[in-house]
Amino acid sequence: REERAFRNLQLVEQPNGDFAHTIARQLYFSVYQHLLYERLAAGDGEFAGLAAKAVKEVAYHRDHAEQWVLRLGDGTAESHERMQSGLEALWRFTGEMFQPIEGL
């Protein structure tokens, strides 16, 4: 494929900066992936077997991000504020994950 044929979610293209923002991005994306792979694994399509294996790996990433969100959110006032800021800043990119892709 040509370079322009590759597509990413804007969420995953957000830069690493503040750790809380990185964790918020990881949480949103890993929850999305987990839901997607569970759905694919439950079907009988050609990706069901692969998706079933991926569910376990993505669950690890989701759990890791969840634990950091809780740790930062329940930590100091500063860590709570930074975690909240990260979640709010990246929320606007989550809708794209659930939009149909033209041509697929």
Secondary structure, 3 states (H helix, E strand, C coil): CCHHHCCCCHHHHCCCCCHHHHHHHHHHHHHHHHHHHHHHHHCCCCCHHHHHHHHHHHHHHHHHHHHHHHHHHCCCHHHHHHHHHHHHHHHCCCHHHHCCCCCC
